[in-house]
Amino acid sequence: MGTRGVRWALYCAAAATCSPPHHTHTHTMTSSLSLQQSISGTDALDVSKLFSVAGRVAIVTGGGTGLGLVTATALAENGVKVYITGRRLEPIEAAAKFKPRKGDGQIIAVQADLATKAGIAALRDYVAEREKFVNILINNHGVFLGRAELDAKPQTAEALGKAMFEEESFEQWGDLFAIHVSSPYFMTAAFLPLLAAAKTAGFPEPGNVINIASLSGITRTSQRGQFNYNATKAATIHLSLMQATEFARRGLGIRVNSVSPGYFPSGMSVADFDKKSGDEAHWKDEYGIPFGRVGTATDYAQCIISLVVNQYVTGENFIIDGAWLAGQKF
């Protein structure tokens, strides 16, 4: 057989089948050429085609403020018809005044309570009366309900235990779980038929879902005592993984991913952005962000749109945090 052949036989011994080295090399070359030929000589690699979302229909919950507003604006600017929801009418009506520079994108405000099945069903019916399909469902709504401020307490078992027991409640935990986990679950379930209908409407794939989580759902720390928020955001991430797995195994083709943002200028995460926007040392030392800045609207829009258009990604949690997690000292 020769020395080379013996080595190859040993290498392949555990495999059910194996091909001689030259066959493998030929197969790889043929596959590579096939991939190249599938896109060469066309406009498939033009960035305007790679990331085109024009003509799609989206739902962005909590789309009147913060990163939800960034998401809705970015999609509408690129030709998407975006339904945004919120409990308060004023912010979403203000957001709906946005007019894109070109194209047919628009933002439509719908007041909705997504903490109940009745509220979710009402939103589903409202959209179904107006649209035959939904391409994009972004479960963005979230809330922060306080925490036991552990760093401000004496670092003893008695003091910490008292703070954790008395400064939070079952109601807080239940409300956070309802918003961050139960609501995305029931939203996705309610809109499954409309998401599936996108494929039959002529789009290359059914609709896809993005659940907005947080780096707080990944870090090992409680971030000074916000156990409730962090635990429910971790559940958001795992819910997304389970949904993606079940929908893939059952042949629906509906992708589900989650996004875990780090620090962005919003009322929920960064209070002193205006004063410290250019101070790299502040963001590195006080917030622990190695990149020395908070995220921008552009950073976030790029992340969302890339997830929306990539038809081969599901069950993933995308972290966009300026390396904050990498800089954590456990």
Secondary structure, DSSP 4 states (H G I P E B T S, - for coil): --HHHHHHHHHHTTSS----HHHHHHHHHHHHHHHHHHHTTSSTTSHHHHT--TT-EEEEETTTSHHHHHHHHHHHHTT-EEEEEESSHHHHHHHTT---SSSS-EEEEEE--TTSHHHHHHHHHHHHTT-S--SEEEE----------GGGS-SSHHHHHHHHHHS--HHHHHHHHIIIIIHHHHHHHHHHHHHHHHHHTT-SS--EEEEE--GGGT-SS-TTT-HHHHHHHHHHHHHHHHHHHHHHHTT----EEEEEE---SSTTT-SSHHHHTT-HHHHHHTS--TTSS---HHHHHHHHHHHHH-TT--S-EEEESTTTTTT---
